[in-house]
Amino acid sequence: MAEHSECPASWRDEYRRARLLLEDEAQRDPPDEPFRSQYAARNVLDKLLAELEQADQAGGLLPVLRRAAVRNLQATVCQDVEEAAASLELLEEITERLNIESLRPESVSLAMAVQTQLGMIWVNRDDMEKALPYLEAAEEMYKQYKKEVETAPLDIHELFMAQDEMYSEKERKRRFEKAHTHTLCYLALVCKKLEQPERAAAYCLATLQRQLTSQDYDPVDWATNATMLSQYYILGQQYAVGRHCLAAASVVIDKVPEFEGADEELSHIPRCKAEIRRCWIKYCVNLLEDSRLQLEDGIGELDLKRQQELQAQQGEVNEVPEAPSLFSGAIIMDAVSLEEGQVPCELALGYPEARAVFLFGQSCLQAAKRYYSLNSHTTDYVEVVQDYGELFNALSFFEPDIHRRCKMQKRRIDMLAEVYLELNPRFYLRLCRELQMELAEACYNLMDLKVSISSNVEQPSQHAAKKINQLAQEAIRYYQLFLDSLCDLEGRFPETLPPEVVRAALVANFRMGGLHRKLLTTDGAQKLANTRHAYECYRFVEGYCVRHPEAGEKVPAELELSREIVGLLPAEIQRLTSSLSPCQQE
């Protein structure tokens, strides 16, 4: 590193004054003068830059760097006062004058800061394509410097310090690493916006690791970001990594105490804890659902042969896979390992494993409900109940006792119906529609289970037949409520459905067709009416997909069956009609 030239006291004072205005006094500017401190800092910096330019007679690197550092602060002022174009011009001027290819200890921190600021300007303009190259350039500078130089670089502010004020090697390293962490954070954001999820996750993970190692982070922000990152891995079926992120988030936020009447910053902690618990519930639901997909046969039942094969494969592995240590070296690792031990990350291959996942999810749900309530956090509360219903639905697949499976579906119906009755569709239309579909599905599932029980006897009892019909009619009612909610104020069903409800509307009609056909009756006229209703439901699915071909891509299986059944039912309707007397046919 070149020998540091003593900075005149007047320059040091002016630079410090500008920083004080920007970093401290600006926080206390009155509402009617929101940029008072920034404008004052601009005047100080303009004066300092003029003095630097007047004094630069001999040339050399240090005067160039000092002028660039002042322009960098001027660019910050421009950004603060919403003059992005002026900030961009200043930063590009610095880039031209500063040899950013020369990764010298005196210049690399400044060069990285300029590239990161340029990236931030384009991020604020929502132009991620232009932001990315600048941020990547800052990242590459860091990597090259670390590869080629062993000592920590000079910090930007040291250009305006006396010799005895200079930072230690340790402090320089801390500041250099923090600046790079800042760049990585923006890279994660930009890659996410550019729909590069894998890169975004990698940058986010690197940011979290570095913050944890340096112990320089806000617990709520860190835990929130780790929780969001976990969702990427969970949806990608990387459950060990997703669990690791959630466990780390839980440990970090649980270390922060909660106090009654705490300040605004601490008031976010209970919500953050509740949101993490919700994500744990999602983890459990997804793990059980993916387990079911591995084990089900063509009709959605447990494939015993497939189960035995997977269990045999699992038995051949003698060692339990080692949990990832993404945050290895951090002081929280022991606590993270304990948190991870509460729930498996392997796919459940039988009821005992599925129940362990269910029970952990249930405990997280109870913790979340201590924060959310139907009155104060209606949407969150209802979504938690929906997740609870999904947990019961997922667990029922693994339950070998069909009567216990019935109880699980009944429990799901009861909990969903309870919250559904409390909601006003005028204010919570989306939630009401979701609950209508879920209640219909739960009634449908329970009816199917009752039919399976009845199929084991020669003749279902009158009570069993009545119960099956009641469940089928309840499912039809909920499906119809959903479809009615799509009508306009005059009760007309739309010719073209909104994209977000197309699949649900077609599935509702398809399921209603099946339900009408499953209604048990010995009355010929009623059977004819049921078959006609079924025909209309299937014909709607086929007709809508003919008029809107893109809709068929959302329900390929339902469309294929609807076409087949629409071709068959007219003959059945004719047969039933022929068997009735003329007065019964009307």
N, C-alpha and C positions, 0 to 999 in steps of 0.2 A: 504494500500500500504506500502511495506517495506520502511524503511528509506533509503533515497538516499545517497550513499557513494560518497564523493567528488572525482571527477575525476581529476587526475594530469594534470597540465597545458600542459605538453608536449603531452599527449595523445589527449587532446582537440584540440590542434593546428594541429596535424597530421590528425585527423579526419576531421577538418574543411578544411584543405588544400586539402584533397582527394575529398571532396564534391565540393569545388570550381572548381577544375580541371574538374570534371565530368559534373557539372551543368552550368558552365559559360564559362570557357576557351575552352572547347571542341567545342563550337559553332564557335570559331574563328581559329580553326586549318587549316593550309594551305592545298590545294588540294593534294599536293605531300606527305603530312604526315597526312592523315585523322584521325589517331588514336594517335597522339602524346600525347594529354592530357590524354587519357585513359591509355596509358602505363606508363606515369608519375604517375598517380593516383595508378596504380597497385603497383609500387615500394613503394609508401608511405604506402599503406595498408599492404603490405608484412612486412614492417619494424614495423608497429604498431602492427600487429598480433603477431610477434615474441616477442615484448616487453610485450604484454598482457599475452602470455603463460609463459614467464619467471617470471613474477610478481605474477602469480596465485599460491600461496602457501596455503592460508587458505581455498580455495574453496568457495562455496556459489553460490547463484543464479546470483548475479550481474556480476561477472567475466564471467560466462557462457554466459550471455546475451550480454556482450560487445564483446566477441569473435564472437558470432553469428552475431551481427550487422556488424562487419567488414567483415566477410565472405559473408554476404548478399550484401555488396557493391562490394566485389570482384566478386560475381556472376553477378552483373550488368555490371561490366567492361567486363567480358567474353562475355556477350550478345552483348555489344556494338561493340566489336572487332570480332564478328562473330565466337566465340568459344562456341557454344551452349552446346556441350558435357561437357566441363569443368564447365560451369555454372550449368548444371544439377547435376553434381557430387557434387559441393559445396553446393547447396541447399538441396540435399538429406542428406548430412552430417549434415547440420544444423538441419534438421528434426529429425535425429537420436539422436543428442545430446540435443536437446531442447524438453522438455516435452510439446508437443503442446496440450495435453489434459488438462493441468493445465492452465485455463484461468485467470491468475493473471493479475492485472493491469500493472505490469512491463513487461510482456511477450506477451500479446495478440496481440499488434500491429505488433510486429516482426513476430510472428507465422502466422498471416494473410498475411503479406507481402510475406513471403516465399512461402506459398501455392499459392498465386496469381501469383508470378513469375514463379513457376513451371507450372502453367496453361498456362501462356503466352508463355513459351518455346515451349510447344506442339502445341499451336495455330500457332506459327510461322513456325512450322514443318508441319502444315496442318493436324495434327492428333487430331481431335476434341474429339474423344472417350477417349483419354488419358487426354486431357485438362480438360474435364468436372469434374471429381472427385476432382481434386485439387481446382478448383474454387468453387465447392459446399462445400468443407471443409472450405474454407475461409469464405463463407457466413454463414455456420453453427456456426463457432466461433463467428462471430459478433452477431448473434441472441442469442446465449447462454450467451455471456458476457452481452449484454443489459438486458437480463432477470434476471441475477444473481447479477450484480454489478451496483451500482448507479453512481459511480464516473467515469469520463472519464479516459481512460488508459494513461500510460506514452507513449510519442511518441518515436520512435526508436532513433532519434537524441539526445534526452535528456539524453541518456546513456553516452554521451560525452559532457555534459554541466556542468558548475559550478552551485552551488545552486542558485545564484542570476540571472542566465540566463534561468532558467526553465520556461516553458510555463505556462500560466494561465489555469485554468480549462476550460474556454471558448475556448481558442486556441487549447487545447488538444482535446476537443470534435469536433471542426471543422476539425482537421486533421484526426481523427478517422473516422468521417462520410465521408470525402472525399475519404479515402482509400477504404471504403466499396462501395462507388459509382463507383470507378474504377473497383472493382471486378464485380459489377452488369453489367457494360458496356461490359466486356468480356463475361459474362454469356449470355447476349443477343446475342452477335456475335456467340458464340459456338452453342447455341440452334438453331439459324437460320440455321447454316451450317449443323446441324444434323437433319434438317427438323422437328423441334419441334416448329411450328409457334406460338402456343398459349403461350408456356413458353417464347419464344423469345420476343413476344409482351409485356408480363407482365414485364420482366426484363428491356426492353427498356423504358416502361412507368415509372417504378420505378426510373430508371436513370434520365430521364427527370424531374420528379417531384423533386428529390433531388437536381439536379443542379439548378432548378428554385428557390427552397426554400433557398438554400445557396447563390444564386446570383453568383455562380462560374461556368461560362460557356462561350463559344464562341458563339455569336449570330448566326453566319452563320451555324456552326455545329449543334447547338441546333435546329434551325428552320428546317434544312435539315433532321435531325433525326425525328423530330416531324411529318414532312411531309411524310416521308417514313412509319412511324408507322400508319399514317392515312389510308394508302392504305390497310393495313391488315384489319382494321375495316370496311372500305368501301366495300371491296370485300366480307367480311363476313356479309354484309347488316346491320352492326351496325352503321347506319348513324349518330346518335347523337354523338357517341364517335369519329367517323371519322371527323365530323364537328368540334368538340371541339379541336382536335389535329391541324387541319388546321387553325382554328381561332387563337389558341395560337401561332402557327408558324408565322402567318401573323403579329400579334401584336409584337412579339419579333423582327422580322426583320425590321418592319416598324419604330421601335424606334431608329434604327441605322441610322445616317445621311449619305447621299451620298455627296461626294465632287468631283469636277473636279480635275483630276490629282491626285487622292488619291493614297495611297500606295497599294501594291499588295493585302493585306488582305481585304481592303475596296472595291477593285475592284470586289470581288466576290459577293458583296451585290446585284447589279442590276440583276445578273443572278439568284441568290437565290430567289429574289422576283418574277422573271418571272416564275421560276419553281414551286413556290407555287401557282401562278395563274393558271398554267397548271393543277395542281392537283385539284384545285377548279373546273376547267372545267370537269375533269374526274369524280369528285364527282357528278356534275349535270347530266352528261351523264348516269352514273350508276344509279342514283336515278330515273331518268325518265325511263330508260330501265327496272328496277325492278318493277316500277309502271305499266308499260305496261304489263309485264308478269302476274301481278295480275289481270289485267282487260281484256285481250284478249280472244277471243273465239277460236274455233278449226281452223279457217281460218285466224287468225291474225287480226280480227276486234274487235272493242270495244263491250264487252258483257254488254249490258245495265242492265240486271238483276243482274249480279255480281257487277256492279258499284253501283247500288242502295243498295245492301246488305252491301257493305263495307262503303258506306256513312252513312247508318243507324247505323252501328256499331260505326263509328266515332262520330256520333251525340249523342250517348248514353254516351260518355265520356265527362263529363262537364269540367274537368280540363285539361289544356295543360300539357303534361308530363314535369317534371322539367329537365332542361338540366344538363348533368353530370358536376361535378366539380372535374375533375381529378387533376387539378392544384390549388385546393382550398387553400386559405391562401396566395397564391402568389399575389404580388402587381399588377399584370397585369389582374386580374380576371375581373374587371369592363370593361376593354377594350375588353377582350375576349368575354364577354357577348354581347357587342355591335356588334362585328364582327359576332357572331353567329346569331344575329337577322336579318341579311341581307338575309338569305336563309333558307328555311324550312329543317327539317330533316325527316318529315313524308312522306310516299308515296303519290304521287299526285293521286287524285281520279277523277279529272276533268280538263278541260282546264284552268281555272283560276289559279289553283295551279301549273299546269305544266308550264304555261307561266311565273309565278314568278321564278321558278327554271331556266327556259330558259334565262330570262333577266339577272339574276345574272351571269349565265355562260357566257353570251355574254359580259357583262362588264369585266369579268375576261379575256376573250379572247382579248378584245381591249387593256387591260393593258399589257398582255403578248406580243402582237405584237409590242408594243413600244420598246421591247428589241430584239425580234427575227426578222430577215428579210430574204428574199429569197436568198440574196447574201452572207450574213455573217453567218447565222445559218440555212442553207438550210433544213437539216433534221428536226430540231426542228420546223421551220416555217411550213413546210408541215404537220407535225403531228398535229400542232395546227389547221390548216385549216381542216384536217380530223376530228378532234374533233368537230369543228364548224358544219361540215356537219352532224355528228352524232346527234348534238343537234337539228338541223332542222328536221332530220328524226324522232327523238324521239318525238318532239313536234307535228309533223303532225298526229301522232296516236290519239292525244286528240282533234284535231281540228274537230268540227262537220261539217264545211262547206267544201265540197269536192273540190270546186274550189280553196279555200285557201290552201288546202292540196296540190293541184297541183302546186301552186306557191312556196310552201316550197320545194317540190322535185326539181322543176326547179332551185330554188336558190342554192340548194345543188349541182346539176349538174354543174351549171355555175362556182361555186367557186372551185370545184374539177378539172374541165377541165382546168381552168385558170392555176393552178399550174402544172398540168400534162404536159401541152404543154411546160413548161419551163424546164422540167427535161430531162437530158440525161440518157437513160437507162443503158449506159455503166458504169456510175458512181453511179447511184441511182436505181439499178435494183429492190431492195426490195420495195422501195417507189412506183416505177412505177407499179409494180405488184399489190400492195395494192390499188392504185388509179384505176387501170383497173377494179378490182373486185368491188370497191365501185361505180364507174361510171356505170358499168353494172347494179348493183343492183338498183341504183337511176333511171336509164332509165326504168328498169323493173317495179319499183314501180309506176312511172309516167304513164307508159303504162297501168298498171292495173287500175289506177284511171280514165284514159281516157275511158277505156273499160266500167267501171262502169257507167260513165256519158252517154255513147252511149247506154247502155242497157236500159236506161229509155225512149228511143224513139223507135218507130217501126222499122225504117230503118235509120242507121247512115248515116250522110251526107258524100259526097265524101271527103270533107275536113277532117272530123273526122277520116274516115278510113285511109286516107293518113297519118295523124299525128300518129295514132296508129302504122301503119307499119313502119314509120320512127323511132319511139322510139324503137320498137322491133328490127329493124335492127341495131340501134346504140348499144343496149344492146348486141346483138350477136357480133358486131364488137369488143366491149371491151372485151367480154369473149374470143373471138378468139385471140386477141392481148395477153391476159394473157397466153393462151395455147401455142401460138407461142413462147413466151419468154422461155418456158421450153424446146424447141427443141435444139439440138446441132448445131454446125456451119454448118452442111450440111442439116439442116432442118428436121432431124429425131426426132420423138417424142420418149422419153425414154421408154424402156420396164418396168423399175421400177422407179417410181417417188421418189424424195427426201421426207422424212417423213413430212417435214414442209409444203409441198404444195399438199399433197395427197388429203386432204379434199377439198381444193379450186379447184383443177383440176376436181374432180368428180362433185362438185356442179356446176362448170361452164358448164360442158357437160350436166348435168341434166337440168339446166336452159335453155340452148340453145335448148334442145329438146322441152321444153315447148314453147319457143318463136317461133320456126319454125312452130309449130302447131297453134299458135295464129295469124300468119300473115293472113291478110284478102285479099282474091282474088276471083274473079269469073272465073278465067282462070283454067280449069281443069288440064292442063299440069303443070302449076305452083304449083297448090295445091298438085299434085302428087310429084313434086320435093321437096316441103316443107316437106311433110310427110316422104319421104325417108331420108331427112336430119335429121328429128326428130328421126327416127328409128335408124340411125347410132349413134346418140348422146346417146340415152338410152342404146343401145347395148354396147357402150364403157363402160358405168358405170357398167353394169352387167358383162361384160367380164373381166374388170380389177379386180373386186372384186372376181371373180372366180379364177383368176390367183394369186391374193394376198388377201387371206381371211381376213387378219388383217385390210385391208382397209375398208371392209364393216362395221366394228365397228365404223368407223368415220362418216359414212353416212347411218345409218340404215333406216331412212325414205325414203331417195332418192333411196336407193337400192331396197327396197320393191316395190316402185312404178315403178321403171325402169323395174324390172322383169315382173310386171303385164302388163305394156304397151308394152314391147317387145313381149309378148305373143299375144297381141291384134292387133298391127299395121300391121302385114303381111296380115291379112284379109282385112284391110282398104286399104292397098296398092294394093291388088289384085282387089278390087272393083273399085278403082279409075282408075286402069290400064284398066280394062274391059270397062269402060265408054268412053275411048278415042279411036280414030282411030289409026291404026298401026303407022302412021307417027308421031302422037302426043306422042306415048308411048316412043319414043327414046329420 
